[in-house]
């Protein structure tokens, strides 16, 4: 069983930055592909970013490319989402997710992730 504990988030003005963290329990975190998703009010959950177990592959939604950076520290069992140049349309509840295995294919699909964090609110004011 894997548990994911998120931190970070909050209220920020447009153009500002925030960093989300997600700490995973379990000794095999380093073998998991990880992702970040978000859900805005009235909308479906959408893919934001993903990172392979070795961090040699990262992928982003077009809407955040160039502004967000996903990274991981396997020694700390932690994955991060650095969010810069935030826009009001980035307002959402953000979730980290773990695949529970190394496979990185179809990283966009939320149903390929077995474990989820509790979610954290990010609000960007204009």
Beta strands, then each sheet from edge to edge (+ up, - down):
strand 1: 4-7
strand 2: 10-13
strand 3: 18-24
strand 4: 34-39
strand 5: 46-51
strand 6: 58-60
strand 7: 68-73
strand 8: 78-83
strand 9: 92-98
strand 10: 115-116
strand 11: 120-125
sheet 1: 1+ 3- 8+ 7-
sheet 2: 2+ 11+ 9- 4+ 5- 6+
sheet 3: 2+ 11+ 9- 10+
end
